[in-house]
């Protein structure tokens, strides 16, 4: 299993200096790169005053030279807001700039005001995503495309780039509707289950993959579970009590944002006190505020619910805790959670167990060897 973060990025409450907020985001990504995380997904938002990256591709181009190994993805680019030709050209360009460390994540658009401000009806977004992905995939394949939609016109449009490697990975977001898996299955794309831990997302995990496989069979593509990513929030510390104390820093402002600003019902927090909001996160299964063992249990729960497993888990990055506690959470996850699902500690544990099993025999031999050397020394001295 691979691991990374899904960075909207949330900066609640509104009114913070955006420049310093971006600096914190950059420092988080640099830390994850050093700790061996695999991916960071960065969102596109244009309203609400809390999710502060309007152009994830530009931010990725800024981040890439400041890291070494981590991959970057748009998490997600709202395709109906853009001309697919420009998206194809920019994505392939960024793929080259990052030397193949780029993934193009697509979605219909999350914040309702983002759509209405450009004259796109909310009811049109999911249908537009299906239509525009058809066009985009033809452009990425190098075809010359002519298309007419209410949002753009193309006349023999053809990108001059090819991917840096054999293929540019493209992923489609899904929450509760079947739109994402329908598109991903049709084109053989990756699937990104945002809000997989929220009730609406958790309940449909297995059915989403069923849709993927049905559509893949219909269109002759492959539904690959290793390219299925699940997203959910977590904050961990050495003890559950410490984790709870840490999130007093920012959990309430994040919950208030989902309740009063973000017009997306499936992400709406419950309760108005800290205790009620904490219970909503932990008791509903939405997220983890606890220890590395709690994080492991959550991922195992998702594996079971997915009815066959998935390829990556992305922590939904939110500033529930202050920067120092947030860094510590990511360190603990890298040290204690990641190895449980990556088999990197299997041989280490086996080596430890062999030492335990042979301790008595080998310890006795060492003790006798030390005594023999000591006796020999004093015999020679005499």
Secondary structure, DSSP 8 states (H G I E B T S, - for coil): -EEEEEE--B--STTS-HHHHHHHHHHHHHHHHHHT--EEEE----SSSSB--S-HHHHHHHHHTT-SS-EEEES-EEGGGS-HHHHHHHHHHHHHHTTS-EEEEEES-S-HHHHHTTT--GGGHHHHHHHHHHHHHHHHTT--EEEE-SS-EEEEE--S---SSS---EEEEESSSSHHHHHHHHHT-EEEETTTTSHHHHHTHHHHHHHHHHHHHHHT----GGGEEEEEEEEE-SSHHHHHHHHTTTHHHHHHHHHHT---GGG----SSHHHHHHHHHHSSS-EEE-HHHHHHHHHHHHHHHTS--SEEEEEE--SS-HHHHHHHHHHIIIIIGGGGTSSSHHHHHHHHHHHHTHHHHHHHHHHHHHHHHHHHHHHH-
